[in-house]
Amino acid sequence: MKLIKIFSISTTILFIVCVVVMIWCFVRINNKEKIAEGKLGSTIILNKDTLTIIDYSIFEENYTLSNGTKVNMFYLNNLKK
């Protein structure tokens, strides 16, 4: 009887932790997506070329530029205008 109580309590705690981790992941992905969407259509100068950001990938963490080049999100988000 005591073993069943311990098992049910530990299962409940594990379930709560899983739900919290899932919510945290969803919020992080949602925030990254909002940042990436805000950059779509922006123009940047890269190696004497004026390029436009046309697409993004949240999971690969990169932007696709108008010439087909894929550039890291971290690089473009921190690029000074």
C-alpha positions in Angstrom: 0.0 0.0 0.0 2.8 2.4 0.9 4.7 1.5 -2.3 1.6 2.3 -4.4 1.4 5.8 -2.8 5.0 6.5 -3.4 4.7 5.4 -7.0 1.6 7.5 -7.6 3.2 10.6 -6.1 6.4 10.1 -8.1 4.3 9.6 -11.3 2.4 12.8 -10.6 5.6 14.8 -10.1 7.1 13.4 -13.3 3.9 14.4 -15.2 4.0 17.9 -13.8 7.7 18.3 -14.8 7.0 17.0 -18.3 4.1 19.5 -18.7 6.3 22.4 -17.5 9.1 21.5 -19.9 6.7 21.2 -22.8 5.3 24.7 -22.0 8.8 26.1 -21.7 9.8 24.7 -25.1 6.7 26.0 -26.7 7.3 29.5 -25.4 10.9 29.5 -26.5 10.0 28.4 -30.0 7.2 30.9 -30.2 9.5 33.7 -29.2 12.2 32.7 -31.8 9.5 32.6 -34.4 8.3 36.1 -33.6 11.8 37.4 -33.9 12.4 35.6 -37.2 9.1 36.8 -38.7 10.0 40.4 -37.8 13.2 40.1 -39.9 11.4 38.8 -43.1 11.7 41.3 -45.9 14.6 43.2 -44.3 17.5 44.1 -46.5 21.1 43.7 -45.4 24.4 44.4 -47.0 26.7 41.4 -47.2 29.9 41.5 -49.2 28.9 44.5 -51.3 25.5 42.8 -52.1 22.2 44.1 -51.0 20.2 41.0 -50.0 16.7 40.5 -48.7 15.7 37.9 -46.0 13.1 35.7 -47.7 12.7 32.7 -45.4 13.7 31.3 -42.0 14.1 28.0 -40.2 13.6 27.9 -36.5 15.0 24.4 -35.9 18.1 24.9 -38.1 18.3 28.5 -36.7 19.1 30.2 -40.0 17.7 32.7 -42.5 17.6 32.2 -46.3 18.7 35.3 -48.3 17.5 36.3 -51.7 20.6 34.8 -53.4 20.0 31.4 -51.8 22.6 31.8 -49.1 21.7 30.4 -45.6 23.0 32.6 -42.8 22.9 31.9 -39.1 20.2 33.7 -37.2 22.6 34.7 -34.4 24.8 36.5 -37.0 22.0 38.5 -38.6 20.2 39.3 -35.3 23.4 40.9 -34.0 24.4 42.6 -37.2 24.7 46.3 -36.8 22.8 48.4 -39.3 
